[in-house]
Amino acid sequence: MADAPFYYHLNLLACKKPRLGYATALLQPMLERADALGVPCYVESDGATAFYQTLGFTTRVAKRFGGDDGPLVCFMRRNPRQALVSAQ
C-alpha cells in the first residue's frame, strides 16, 4: 500500500468574520505542501469562488443542484505552482 494515492480532506471551511485572513492562513500550508509534492488541489464551492480564485483555483465545472433555485456549485482545481528561484 506504500504506492497508494493519498489526499487531505477538509470537509468545511466557514468563517464567522470573513476577510480577516483566517481561511487563507488555514489553507496556505496545505497549498504549499501540494506545490512541493507537485500535486493539484481540488475544492467545491457554492459561494466563495472568488476567494478560491485568489489562491489559484479555476472553475472546471459549475452545476446547479435542486432545480433553478438550487445552489450553484463550482468544482475547482489548482495546479501545483513551481517554487520561485531567485537568480543570484
Secondary structure, 3 states (H helix, E strand, C coil): CCCCCCCCCCCCCCCCCCCCCHHHHHHHHHHHHHHHHCCCEEEEECCCHHHHHHCCCEEEEEEECCCCCCCEEEEEEECCCCCCCCCC
